[in-house]
Amino acid sequence: MNLDEIMNRIKSVPKEKWTDEETLKELISLTAKESGKSYSAEEIDQLIGMFKNMLQDGSQATLISLLLRHGVSKSQIDELREKFQS
């Protein structure tokens, strides 16, 4: 799964659903599966918790730190930044 597909999947979720835990679990599970990764239920819960904290904090630094810890490269972050600005 490439970055465009991930971005399209994220954009397909209505903003009012960003705090719905079932929606986030489904999004994380599908994206992980399609990118060849798997997460345990505990790991998914941790990712959801981090995501919710990031939404409350609103800081780009929080998001960038999270992405870097999960193996996203700086060039991918730059690409994400460009896509969000467009």
PDB file of N, CA, C and O in Angstrom, chain B, residues numbered from 101:
ATOM      1  N   MET B 101       0.849  -1.170   0.000  1.00  0.00           N
ATOM      2  CA  MET B 101       0.000   0.000   0.000  1.00  0.00           C
ATOM      3  C   MET B 101       0.893   1.231   0.000  1.00  0.00           C
ATOM      4  O   MET B 101       1.794   1.353   0.830  1.00  0.00           O
ATOM      5  N   ASN B 102       0.644   2.128  -0.920  1.00  0.00           N
ATOM      6  CA  ASN B 102       1.481   3.317  -0.966  1.00  0.00           C
ATOM      7  C   ASN B 102       0.850   4.452  -0.168  1.00  0.00           C
ATOM      8  O   ASN B 102      -0.279   4.345   0.311  1.00  0.00           O
ATOM      9  N   LEU B 103       1.587   5.516  -0.041  1.00  0.00           N
ATOM     10  CA  LEU B 103       1.163   6.645   0.774  1.00  0.00           C
ATOM     11  C   LEU B 103      -0.122   7.279   0.256  1.00  0.00           C
ATOM     12  O   LEU B 103      -0.949   7.720   1.054  1.00  0.00           O
ATOM     13  N   ASP B 104      -0.308   7.335  -1.048  1.00  0.00           N
ATOM     14  CA  ASP B 104      -1.539   7.899  -1.607  1.00  0.00           C
ATOM     15  C   ASP B 104      -2.764   7.103  -1.173  1.00  0.00           C
ATOM     16  O   ASP B 104      -3.801   7.679  -0.842  1.00  0.00           O
ATOM     17  N   GLU B 105      -2.643   5.787  -1.174  1.00  0.00           N
ATOM     18  CA  GLU B 105      -3.764   4.942  -0.753  1.00  0.00           C
ATOM     19  C   GLU B 105      -4.084   5.148   0.724  1.00  0.00           C
ATOM     20  O   GLU B 105      -5.251   5.187   1.115  1.00  0.00           O
ATOM     21  N   ILE B 106      -3.048   5.279   1.535  1.00  0.00           N
ATOM     22  CA  ILE B 106      -3.258   5.530   2.957  1.00  0.00           C
ATOM     23  C   ILE B 106      -3.943   6.881   3.154  1.00  0.00           C
ATOM     24  O   ILE B 106      -4.889   6.990   3.933  1.00  0.00           O
ATOM     25  N   MET B 107      -3.472   7.901   2.455  1.00  0.00           N
ATOM     26  CA  MET B 107      -4.068   9.232   2.571  1.00  0.00           C
ATOM     27  C   MET B 107      -5.524   9.211   2.122  1.00  0.00           C
ATOM     28  O   MET B 107      -6.370   9.831   2.766  1.00  0.00           O
ATOM     29  N   ASN B 108      -5.832   8.520   1.048  1.00  0.00           N
ATOM     30  CA  ASN B 108      -7.214   8.439   0.575  1.00  0.00           C
ATOM     31  C   ASN B 108      -8.104   7.743   1.598  1.00  0.00           C
ATOM     32  O   ASN B 108      -9.247   8.146   1.815  1.00  0.00           O
ATOM     33  N   ARG B 109      -7.575   6.705   2.220  1.00  0.00           N
ATOM     34  CA  ARG B 109      -8.341   6.002   3.245  1.00  0.00           C
ATOM     35  C   ARG B 109      -8.603   6.933   4.429  1.00  0.00           C
ATOM     36  O   ARG B 109      -9.720   6.975   4.945  1.00  0.00           O
ATOM     37  N   ILE B 110      -7.594   7.673   4.859  1.00  0.00           N
ATOM     38  CA  ILE B 110      -7.757   8.602   5.976  1.00  0.00           C
ATOM     39  C   ILE B 110      -8.768   9.692   5.627  1.00  0.00           C
ATOM     40  O   ILE B 110      -9.633  10.030   6.435  1.00  0.00           O
ATOM     41  N   LYS B 111      -8.650  10.235   4.423  1.00  0.00           N
ATOM     42  CA  LYS B 111      -9.568  11.294   4.000  1.00  0.00           C
ATOM     43  C   LYS B 111     -11.003  10.798   3.865  1.00  0.00           C
ATOM     44  O   LYS B 111     -11.940  11.594   3.929  1.00  0.00           O
ATOM     45  N   SER B 112     -11.187   9.495   3.679  1.00  0.00           N
ATOM     46  CA  SER B 112     -12.537   8.946   3.505  1.00  0.00           C
ATOM     47  C   SER B 112     -13.317   8.872   4.822  1.00  0.00           C
ATOM     48  O   SER B 112     -14.535   8.693   4.815  1.00  0.00           O
ATOM     49  N   VAL B 113     -12.617   9.009   5.945  1.00  0.00           N
ATOM     50  CA  VAL B 113     -13.281   8.946   7.245  1.00  0.00           C
ATOM     51  C   VAL B 113     -13.778  10.349   7.605  1.00  0.00           C
ATOM     52  O   VAL B 113     -12.986  11.288   7.676  1.00  0.00           O
ATOM     53  N   PRO B 114     -15.087  10.492   7.831  1.00  0.00           N
ATOM     54  CA  PRO B 114     -15.623  11.799   8.218  1.00  0.00           C
ATOM     55  C   PRO B 114     -14.997  12.285   9.527  1.00  0.00           C
ATOM     56  O   PRO B 114     -14.728  11.483  10.422  1.00  0.00           O
ATOM     57  N   LYS B 115     -14.767  13.582   9.639  1.00  0.00           N
ATOM     58  CA  LYS B 115     -14.093  14.137  10.820  1.00  0.00           C
ATOM     59  C   LYS B 115     -14.828  13.828  12.119  1.00  0.00           C
ATOM     60  O   LYS B 115     -14.199  13.676  13.166  1.00  0.00           O
ATOM     61  N   GLU B 116     -16.156  13.732  12.059  1.00  0.00           N
ATOM     62  CA  GLU B 116     -16.896  13.438  13.291  1.00  0.00           C
ATOM     63  C   GLU B 116     -16.649  12.012  13.785  1.00  0.00           C
ATOM     64  O   GLU B 116     -16.989  11.687  14.922  1.00  0.00           O
ATOM     65  N   LYS B 117     -16.062  11.157  12.942  1.00  0.00           N
ATOM     66  CA  LYS B 117     -15.764   9.766  13.318  1.00  0.00           C
ATOM     67  C   LYS B 117     -14.354   9.597  13.898  1.00  0.00           C
ATOM     68  O   LYS B 117     -13.992   8.503  14.330  1.00  0.00           O
ATOM     69  N   TRP B 118     -13.549  10.684  13.910  1.00  0.00           N
ATOM     70  CA  TRP B 118     -12.171  10.565  14.368  1.00  0.00           C
ATOM     71  C   TRP B 118     -12.054  10.186  15.842  1.00  0.00           C
ATOM     72  O   TRP B 118     -10.998   9.724  16.272  1.00  0.00           O
ATOM     73  N   THR B 119     -13.105  10.372  16.612  1.00  0.00           N
ATOM     74  CA  THR B 119     -13.047   9.996  18.018  1.00  0.00           C
ATOM     75  C   THR B 119     -13.770   8.679  18.294  1.00  0.00           C
ATOM     76  O   THR B 119     -13.788   8.213  19.434  1.00  0.00           O
ATOM     77  N   ASP B 120     -14.355   8.086  17.284  1.00  0.00           N
ATOM     78  CA  ASP B 120     -15.050   6.801  17.421  1.00  0.00           C
ATOM     79  C   ASP B 120     -14.021   5.675  17.419  1.00  0.00           C
ATOM     80  O   ASP B 120     -13.331   5.445  16.425  1.00  0.00           O
ATOM     81  N   GLU B 121     -13.932   4.984  18.540  1.00  0.00           N
ATOM     82  CA  GLU B 121     -12.903   3.963  18.691  1.00  0.00           C
ATOM     83  C   GLU B 121     -13.024   2.823  17.681  1.00  0.00           C
ATOM     84  O   GLU B 121     -12.010   2.348  17.169  1.00  0.00           O
ATOM     85  N   GLU B 122     -14.228   2.384  17.390  1.00  0.00           N
ATOM     86  CA  GLU B 122     -14.420   1.290  16.425  1.00  0.00           C
ATOM     87  C   GLU B 122     -13.958   1.700  15.028  1.00  0.00           C
ATOM     88  O   GLU B 122     -13.351   0.906  14.310  1.00  0.00           O
ATOM     89  N   THR B 123     -14.250   2.941  14.648  1.00  0.00           N
ATOM     90  CA  THR B 123     -13.810   3.434  13.339  1.00  0.00           C
ATOM     91  C   THR B 123     -12.290   3.467  13.274  1.00  0.00           C
ATOM     92  O   THR B 123     -11.700   3.053  12.276  1.00  0.00           O
ATOM     93  N   LEU B 124     -11.650   3.958  14.340  1.00  0.00           N
ATOM     94  CA  LEU B 124     -10.186   4.023  14.368  1.00  0.00           C
ATOM     95  C   LEU B 124      -9.569   2.633  14.354  1.00  0.00           C
ATOM     96  O   LEU B 124      -8.567   2.409  13.674  1.00  0.00           O
ATOM     97  N   LYS B 125     -10.156   1.689  15.100  1.00  0.00           N
ATOM     98  CA  LYS B 125      -9.640   0.312  15.098  1.00  0.00           C
ATOM     99  C   LYS B 125      -9.711  -0.290  13.699  1.00  0.00           C
ATOM    100  O   LYS B 125      -8.765  -0.922  13.228  1.00  0.00           O
ATOM    101  N   GLU B 126     -10.841  -0.080  13.052  1.00  0.00           N
ATOM    102  CA  GLU B 126     -11.012  -0.622  11.703  1.00  0.00           C
ATOM    103  C   GLU B 126     -10.019   0.011  10.731  1.00  0.00           C
ATOM    104  O   GLU B 126      -9.417  -0.689   9.917  1.00  0.00           O
ATOM    105  N   LEU B 127      -9.845   1.323  10.809  1.00  0.00           N
ATOM    106  CA  LEU B 127      -8.913   2.030   9.929  1.00  0.00           C
ATOM    107  C   LEU B 127      -7.481   1.532  10.141  1.00  0.00           C
ATOM    108  O   LEU B 127      -6.773   1.247   9.174  1.00  0.00           O
ATOM    109  N   ILE B 128      -7.059   1.428  11.386  1.00  0.00           N
ATOM    110  CA  ILE B 128      -5.703   0.970  11.687  1.00  0.00           C
ATOM    111  C   ILE B 128      -5.508  -0.475  11.237  1.00  0.00           C
ATOM    112  O   ILE B 128      -4.489  -0.806  10.632  1.00  0.00           O
ATOM    113  N   SER B 129      -6.473  -1.324  11.526  1.00  0.00           N
ATOM    114  CA  SER B 129      -6.355  -2.742  11.160  1.00  0.00           C
ATOM    115  C   SER B 129      -6.290  -2.936   9.647  1.00  0.00           C
ATOM    116  O   SER B 129      -5.449  -3.686   9.150  1.00  0.00           O
ATOM    117  N   LEU B 130      -7.174  -2.263   8.918  1.00  0.00           N
ATOM    118  CA  LEU B 130      -7.179  -2.395   7.451  1.00  0.00           C
ATOM    119  C   LEU B 130      -5.896  -1.860   6.835  1.00  0.00           C
ATOM    120  O   LEU B 130      -5.305  -2.487   5.955  1.00  0.00           O
ATOM    121  N   THR B 131      -5.478  -0.709   7.301  1.00  0.00           N
ATOM    122  CA  THR B 131      -4.261  -0.106   6.753  1.00  0.00           C
ATOM    123  C   THR B 131      -3.048  -0.972   7.056  1.00  0.00           C
ATOM    124  O   THR B 131      -2.195  -1.177   6.192  1.00  0.00           O
ATOM    125  N   ALA B 132      -2.970  -1.479   8.276  1.00  0.00           N
ATOM    126  CA  ALA B 132      -1.852  -2.352   8.649  1.00  0.00           C
ATOM    127  C   ALA B 132      -1.850  -3.614   7.802  1.00  0.00           C
ATOM    128  O   ALA B 132      -0.809  -4.021   7.286  1.00  0.00           O
ATOM    129  N   LYS B 133      -3.015  -4.231   7.658  1.00  0.00           N
ATOM    130  CA  LYS B 133      -3.125  -5.471   6.887  1.00  0.00           C
ATOM    131  C   LYS B 133      -2.695  -5.260   5.438  1.00  0.00           C
ATOM    132  O   LYS B 133      -1.952  -6.069   4.883  1.00  0.00           O
ATOM    133  N   GLU B 134      -3.160  -4.181   4.834  1.00  0.00           N
ATOM    134  CA  GLU B 134      -2.843  -3.922   3.437  1.00  0.00           C
ATOM    135  C   GLU B 134      -1.382  -3.525   3.230  1.00  0.00           C
ATOM    136  O   GLU B 134      -0.853  -3.650   2.125  1.00  0.00           O
ATOM    137  N   SER B 135      -0.728  -3.046   4.296  1.00  0.00           N
ATOM    138  CA  SER B 135       0.681  -2.689   4.167  1.00  0.00           C
ATOM    139  C   SER B 135       1.593  -3.815   4.652  1.00  0.00           C
ATOM    140  O   SER B 135       2.809  -3.639   4.743  1.00  0.00           O
ATOM    141  N   GLY B 136       0.998  -4.982   4.967  1.00  0.00           N
ATOM    142  CA  GLY B 136       1.795  -6.142   5.345  1.00  0.00           C
ATOM    143  C   GLY B 136       2.209  -6.169   6.802  1.00  0.00           C
ATOM    144  O   GLY B 136       3.117  -6.916   7.166  1.00  0.00           O
ATOM    145  N   LYS B 137       1.566  -5.376   7.644  1.00  0.00           N
ATOM    146  CA  LYS B 137       1.893  -5.362   9.063  1.00  0.00           C
ATOM    147  C   LYS B 137       0.709  -5.900   9.842  1.00  0.00           C
ATOM    148  O   LYS B 137      -0.420  -5.935   9.352  1.00  0.00           O
ATOM    149  N   SER B 138       0.991  -6.315  11.056  1.00  0.00           N
ATOM    150  CA  SER B 138      -0.105  -6.739  11.920  1.00  0.00           C
ATOM    151  C   SER B 138       0.169  -6.197  13.314  1.00  0.00           C
ATOM    152  O   SER B 138       1.312  -6.140  13.766  1.00  0.00           O
ATOM    153  N   TYR B 139      -0.897  -5.806  13.977  1.00  0.00           N
ATOM    154  CA  TYR B 139      -0.803  -5.286  15.337  1.00  0.00           C
ATOM    155  C   TYR B 139      -1.723  -6.106  16.223  1.00  0.00           C
ATOM    156  O   TYR B 139      -2.796  -6.539  15.802  1.00  0.00           O
ATOM    157  N   SER B 140      -1.288  -6.310  17.446  1.00  0.00           N
ATOM    158  CA  SER B 140      -2.139  -6.987  18.422  1.00  0.00           C
ATOM    159  C   SER B 140      -3.223  -6.001  18.861  1.00  0.00           C
ATOM    160  O   SER B 140      -3.132  -4.802  18.599  1.00  0.00           O
ATOM    161  N   ALA B 141      -4.243  -6.526  19.531  1.00  0.00           N
ATOM    162  CA  ALA B 141      -5.320  -5.667  20.032  1.00  0.00           C
ATOM    163  C   ALA B 141      -4.758  -4.612  20.991  1.00  0.00           C
ATOM    164  O   ALA B 141      -5.216  -3.469  21.005  1.00  0.00           O
ATOM    165  N   GLU B 142      -3.775  -5.001  21.779  1.00  0.00           N
ATOM    166  CA  GLU B 142      -3.152  -4.063  22.718  1.00  0.00           C
ATOM    167  C   GLU B 142      -2.406  -2.952  21.970  1.00  0.00           C
ATOM    168  O   GLU B 142      -2.496  -1.782  22.343  1.00  0.00           O
ATOM    169  N   GLU B 143      -1.680  -3.316  20.927  1.00  0.00           N
ATOM    170  CA  GLU B 143      -0.955  -2.310  20.139  1.00  0.00           C
ATOM    171  C   GLU B 143      -1.928  -1.345  19.459  1.00  0.00           C
ATOM    172  O   GLU B 143      -1.675  -0.142  19.401  1.00  0.00           O
ATOM    173  N   ILE B 144      -3.032  -1.872  18.950  1.00  0.00           N
ATOM    174  CA  ILE B 144      -4.045  -1.011  18.319  1.00  0.00           C
ATOM    175  C   ILE B 144      -4.619  -0.054  19.348  1.00  0.00           C
ATOM    176  O   ILE B 144      -4.812   1.126  19.054  1.00  0.00           O
ATOM    177  N   ASP B 145      -4.895  -0.545  20.553  1.00  0.00           N
ATOM    178  CA  ASP B 145      -5.406   0.328  21.616  1.00  0.00           C
ATOM    179  C   ASP B 145      -4.398   1.428  21.957  1.00  0.00           C
ATOM    180  O   ASP B 145      -4.785   2.573  22.190  1.00  0.00           O
ATOM    181  N   GLN B 146      -3.115   1.087  21.987  1.00  0.00           N
ATOM    182  CA  GLN B 146      -2.076   2.083  22.257  1.00  0.00           C
ATOM    183  C   GLN B 146      -2.025   3.127  21.139  1.00  0.00           C
ATOM    184  O   GLN B 146      -1.904   4.322  21.407  1.00  0.00           O
ATOM    185  N   LEU B 147      -2.117   2.672  19.882  1.00  0.00           N
ATOM    186  CA  LEU B 147      -2.105   3.602  18.758  1.00  0.00           C
ATOM    187  C   LEU B 147      -3.311   4.544  18.811  1.00  0.00           C
ATOM    188  O   LEU B 147      -3.189   5.737  18.534  1.00  0.00           O
ATOM    189  N   ILE B 148      -4.466   4.000  19.167  1.00  0.00           N
ATOM    190  CA  ILE B 148      -5.671   4.829  19.280  1.00  0.00           C
ATOM    191  C   ILE B 148      -5.487   5.862  20.395  1.00  0.00           C
ATOM    192  O   ILE B 148      -5.850   7.027  20.235  1.00  0.00           O
ATOM    193  N   GLY B 149      -4.929   5.433  21.509  1.00  0.00           N
ATOM    194  CA  GLY B 149      -4.666   6.360  22.611  1.00  0.00           C
ATOM    195  C   GLY B 149      -3.723   7.475  22.196  1.00  0.00           C
ATOM    196  O   GLY B 149      -3.955   8.640  22.519  1.00  0.00           O
ATOM    197  N   MET B 150      -2.663   7.125  21.485  1.00  0.00           N
ATOM    198  CA  MET B 150      -1.714   8.137  21.015  1.00  0.00           C
ATOM    199  C   MET B 150      -2.389   9.081  20.026  1.00  0.00           C
ATOM    200  O   MET B 150      -2.154  10.289  20.049  1.00  0.00           O
ATOM    201  N   PHE B 151      -3.226   8.523  19.162  1.00  0.00           N
ATOM    202  CA  PHE B 151      -3.922   9.337  18.171  1.00  0.00           C
ATOM    203  C   PHE B 151      -4.860  10.332  18.859  1.00  0.00           C
ATOM    204  O   PHE B 151      -4.898  11.509  18.499  1.00  0.00           O
ATOM    205  N   LYS B 152      -5.611   9.852  19.846  1.00  0.00           N
ATOM    206  CA  LYS B 152      -6.530  10.739  20.567  1.00  0.00           C
ATOM    207  C   LYS B 152      -5.769  11.833  21.318  1.00  0.00           C
ATOM    208  O   LYS B 152      -6.203  12.985  21.348  1.00  0.00           O
ATOM    209  N   ASN B 153      -4.639  11.472  21.921  1.00  0.00           N
ATOM    210  CA  ASN B 153      -3.816  12.484  22.591  1.00  0.00           C
ATOM    211  C   ASN B 153      -3.310  13.515  21.596  1.00  0.00           C
ATOM    212  O   ASN B 153      -3.271  14.711  21.885  1.00  0.00           O
ATOM    213  N   MET B 154      -2.928  13.039  20.435  1.00  0.00           N
ATOM    214  CA  MET B 154      -2.436  13.946  19.402  1.00  0.00           C
ATOM    215  C   MET B 154      -3.548  14.905  18.968  1.00  0.00           C
ATOM    216  O   MET B 154      -3.294  16.090  18.754  1.00  0.00           O
ATOM    217  N   LEU B 155      -4.778  14.400  18.836  1.00  0.00           N
ATOM    218  CA  LEU B 155      -5.901  15.254  18.452  1.00  0.00           C
ATOM    219  C   LEU B 155      -6.152  16.332  19.500  1.00  0.00           C
ATOM    220  O   LEU B 155      -6.442  17.478  19.160  1.00  0.00           O
ATOM    221  N   GLN B 156      -6.042  15.968  20.761  1.00  0.00           N
ATOM    222  CA  GLN B 156      -6.252  16.940  21.832  1.00  0.00           C
ATOM    223  C   GLN B 156      -5.115  17.943  21.893  1.00  0.00           C
ATOM    224  O   GLN B 156      -5.337  19.138  22.090  1.00  0.00           O
ATOM    225  N   ASP B 157      -3.896  17.451  21.723  1.00  0.00           N
ATOM    226  CA  ASP B 157      -2.715  18.307  21.788  1.00  0.00           C
ATOM    227  C   ASP B 157      -2.656  19.231  20.576  1.00  0.00           C
ATOM    228  O   ASP B 157      -2.351  20.417  20.705  1.00  0.00           O
ATOM    229  N   GLY B 158      -2.950  18.679  19.396  1.00  0.00           N
ATOM    230  CA  GLY B 158      -2.939  19.461  18.169  1.00  0.00           C
ATOM    231  C   GLY B 158      -1.558  19.828  17.663  1.00  0.00           C
ATOM    232  O   GLY B 158      -1.431  20.665  16.769  1.00  0.00           O
ATOM    233  N   SER B 159      -0.535  19.225  18.209  1.00  0.00           N
ATOM    234  CA  SER B 159       0.834  19.575  17.850  1.00  0.00           C
ATOM    235  C   SER B 159       1.356  18.717  16.705  1.00  0.00           C
ATOM    236  O   SER B 159       1.209  17.495  16.708  1.00  0.00           O
ATOM    237  N   GLN B 160       1.968  19.379  15.725  1.00  0.00           N
ATOM    238  CA  GLN B 160       2.601  18.632  14.630  1.00  0.00           C
ATOM    239  C   GLN B 160       3.767  17.813  15.142  1.00  0.00           C
ATOM    240  O   GLN B 160       4.055  16.740  14.613  1.00  0.00           O
ATOM    241  N   ALA B 161       4.442  18.311  16.171  1.00  0.00           N
ATOM    242  CA  ALA B 161       5.591  17.592  16.726  1.00  0.00           C
ATOM    243  C   ALA B 161       5.163  16.235  17.275  1.00  0.00           C
ATOM    244  O   ALA B 161       5.901  15.256  17.162  1.00  0.00           O
ATOM    245  N   THR B 162       3.982  16.177  17.863  1.00  0.00           N
ATOM    246  CA  THR B 162       3.475  14.908  18.387  1.00  0.00           C
ATOM    247  C   THR B 162       3.260  13.917  17.249  1.00  0.00           C
ATOM    248  O   THR B 162       3.643  12.752  17.353  1.00  0.00           O
ATOM    249  N   LEU B 163       2.655  14.378  16.177  1.00  0.00           N
ATOM    250  CA  LEU B 163       2.403  13.513  15.026  1.00  0.00           C
ATOM    251  C   LEU B 163       3.710  13.051  14.396  1.00  0.00           C
ATOM    252  O   LEU B 163       3.869  11.869  14.092  1.00  0.00           O
ATOM    253  N   ILE B 164       4.632  13.961  14.201  1.00  0.00           N
ATOM    254  CA  ILE B 164       5.912  13.610  13.576  1.00  0.00           C
ATOM    255  C   ILE B 164       6.663  12.600  14.434  1.00  0.00           C
ATOM    256  O   ILE B 164       7.223  11.637  13.910  1.00  0.00           O
ATOM    257  N   SER B 165       6.680  12.812  15.739  1.00  0.00           N
ATOM    258  CA  SER B 165       7.344  11.880  16.650  1.00  0.00           C
ATOM    259  C   SER B 165       6.719  10.494  16.562  1.00  0.00           C
ATOM    260  O   SER B 165       7.427   9.489  16.503  1.00  0.00           O
ATOM    261  N   LEU B 166       5.396  10.446  16.553  1.00  0.00           N
ATOM    262  CA  LEU B 166       4.681   9.175  16.444  1.00  0.00           C
ATOM    263  C   LEU B 166       5.018   8.465  15.135  1.00  0.00           C
ATOM    264  O   LEU B 166       5.290   7.264  15.133  1.00  0.00           O
ATOM    265  N   LEU B 167       5.002   9.191  14.037  1.00  0.00           N
ATOM    266  CA  LEU B 167       5.297   8.593  12.736  1.00  0.00           C
ATOM    267  C   LEU B 167       6.728   8.076  12.665  1.00  0.00           C
ATOM    268  O   LEU B 167       6.973   6.990  12.139  1.00  0.00           O
ATOM    269  N   LEU B 168       7.666   8.843  13.188  1.00  0.00           N
ATOM    270  CA  LEU B 168       9.067   8.413  13.171  1.00  0.00           C
ATOM    271  C   LEU B 168       9.272   7.143  13.993  1.00  0.00           C
ATOM    272  O   LEU B 168      10.044   6.266  13.603  1.00  0.00           O
ATOM    273  N   ARG B 169       8.583   7.042  15.131  1.00  0.00           N
ATOM    274  CA  ARG B 169       8.707   5.839  15.970  1.00  0.00           C
ATOM    275  C   ARG B 169       8.158   4.608  15.276  1.00  0.00           C
ATOM    276  O   ARG B 169       8.572   3.488  15.576  1.00  0.00           O
ATOM    277  N   HIS B 170       7.227   4.805  14.350  1.00  0.00           N
ATOM    278  CA  HIS B 170       6.609   3.670  13.669  1.00  0.00           C
ATOM    279  C   HIS B 170       7.181   3.450  12.269  1.00  0.00           C
ATOM    280  O   HIS B 170       6.547   2.815  11.426  1.00  0.00           O
ATOM    281  N   GLY B 171       8.385   3.978  12.027  1.00  0.00           N
ATOM    282  CA  GLY B 171       9.108   3.636  10.818  1.00  0.00           C
ATOM    283  C   GLY B 171       8.849   4.492   9.595  1.00  0.00           C
ATOM    284  O   GLY B 171       9.266   4.127   8.496  1.00  0.00           O
ATOM    285  N   VAL B 172       8.173   5.620   9.751  1.00  0.00           N
ATOM    286  CA  VAL B 172       7.951   6.507   8.614  1.00  0.00           C
ATOM    287  C   VAL B 172       9.191   7.360   8.438  1.00  0.00           C
ATOM    288  O   VAL B 172       9.713   7.912   9.406  1.00  0.00           O
ATOM    289  N   SER B 173       9.663   7.469   7.208  1.00  0.00           N
ATOM    290  CA  SER B 173      10.885   8.228   6.949  1.00  0.00           C
ATOM    291  C   SER B 173      10.599   9.720   6.853  1.00  0.00           C
ATOM    292  O   SER B 173       9.448  10.134   6.713  1.00  0.00           O
ATOM    293  N   LYS B 174      11.655  10.523   6.931  1.00  0.00           N
ATOM    294  CA  LYS B 174      11.511  11.980   6.830  1.00  0.00           C
ATOM    295  C   LYS B 174      10.933  12.370   5.475  1.00  0.00           C
ATOM    296  O   LYS B 174      10.122  13.292   5.394  1.00  0.00           O
ATOM    297  N   SER B 175      11.336  11.687   4.419  1.00  0.00           N
ATOM    298  CA  SER B 175      10.801  12.018   3.094  1.00  0.00           C
ATOM    299  C   SER B 175       9.300  11.715   3.027  1.00  0.00           C
ATOM    300  O   SER B 175       8.553  12.444   2.374  1.00  0.00           O
ATOM    301  N   GLN B 176       8.855  10.650   3.693  1.00  0.00           N
ATOM    302  CA  GLN B 176       7.424  10.346   3.728  1.00  0.00           C
ATOM    303  C   GLN B 176       6.666  11.401   4.533  1.00  0.00           C
ATOM    304  O   GLN B 176       5.551  11.780   4.173  1.00  0.00           O
ATOM    305  N   ILE B 177       7.271  11.871   5.618  1.00  0.00           N
ATOM    306  CA  ILE B 177       6.647  12.931   6.414  1.00  0.00           C
ATOM    307  C   ILE B 177       6.528  14.201   5.583  1.00  0.00           C
ATOM    308  O   ILE B 177       5.496  14.872   5.619  1.00  0.00           O
ATOM    309  N   ASP B 178       7.573  14.536   4.835  1.00  0.00           N
ATOM    310  CA  ASP B 178       7.528  15.711   3.967  1.00  0.00           C
ATOM    311  C   ASP B 178       6.422  15.555   2.912  1.00  0.00           C
ATOM    312  O   ASP B 178       5.716  16.515   2.604  1.00  0.00           O
ATOM    313  N   GLU B 179       6.279  14.363   2.370  1.00  0.00           N
ATOM    314  CA  GLU B 179       5.232  14.095   1.389  1.00  0.00           C
ATOM    315  C   GLU B 179       3.844  14.242   2.019  1.00  0.00           C
ATOM    316  O   GLU B 179       2.940  14.816   1.412  1.00  0.00           O
ATOM    317  N   LEU B 180       3.680  13.721   3.238  1.00  0.00           N
ATOM    318  CA  LEU B 180       2.411  13.873   3.953  1.00  0.00           C
ATOM    319  C   LEU B 180       2.093  15.346   4.185  1.00  0.00           C
ATOM    320  O   LEU B 180       0.959  15.786   3.995  1.00  0.00           O
ATOM    321  N   ARG B 181       3.103  16.097   4.595  1.00  0.00           N
ATOM    322  CA  ARG B 181       2.929  17.519   4.866  1.00  0.00           C
ATOM    323  C   ARG B 181       2.436  18.243   3.609  1.00  0.00           C
ATOM    324  O   ARG B 181       1.539  19.084   3.678  1.00  0.00           O
ATOM    325  N   GLU B 182       3.028  17.908   2.473  1.00  0.00           N
ATOM    326  CA  GLU B 182       2.618  18.530   1.198  1.00  0.00           C
ATOM    327  C   GLU B 182       1.180  18.156   0.866  1.00  0.00           C
ATOM    328  O   GLU B 182       0.409  19.005   0.417  1.00  0.00           O
ATOM    329  N   LYS B 183       0.811  16.900   1.082  1.00  0.00           N
ATOM    330  CA  LYS B 183      -0.553  16.456   0.745  1.00  0.00           C
ATOM    331  C   LYS B 183      -1.588  17.130   1.650  1.00  0.00           C
ATOM    332  O   LYS B 183      -2.670  17.489   1.184  1.00  0.00           O
ATOM    333  N   PHE B 184      -1.272  17.305   2.932  1.00  0.00           N
ATOM    334  CA  PHE B 184      -2.210  17.962   3.824  1.00  0.00           C
ATOM    335  C   PHE B 184      -2.362  19.444   3.497  1.00  0.00           C
ATOM    336  O   PHE B 184      -3.418  20.028   3.737  1.00  0.00           O
ATOM    337  N   GLN B 185      -1.320  20.049   2.956  1.00  0.00           N
ATOM    338  CA  GLN B 185      -1.380  21.467   2.621  1.00  0.00           C
ATOM    339  C   GLN B 185      -2.093  21.706   1.305  1.00  0.00           C
ATOM    340  O   GLN B 185      -2.517  22.827   1.024  1.00  0.00           O
ATOM    341  N   SER B 186      -2.232  20.655   0.488  1.00  0.00           N
ATOM    342  CA  SER B 186      -2.892  20.842  -0.814  1.00  0.00           C
ATOM    343  C   SER B 186      -4.389  20.687  -0.728  1.00  0.00           C
ATOM    344  O   SER B 186      -5.082  20.816  -1.737  1.00  0.00           O
TER     345      SER B 186
END
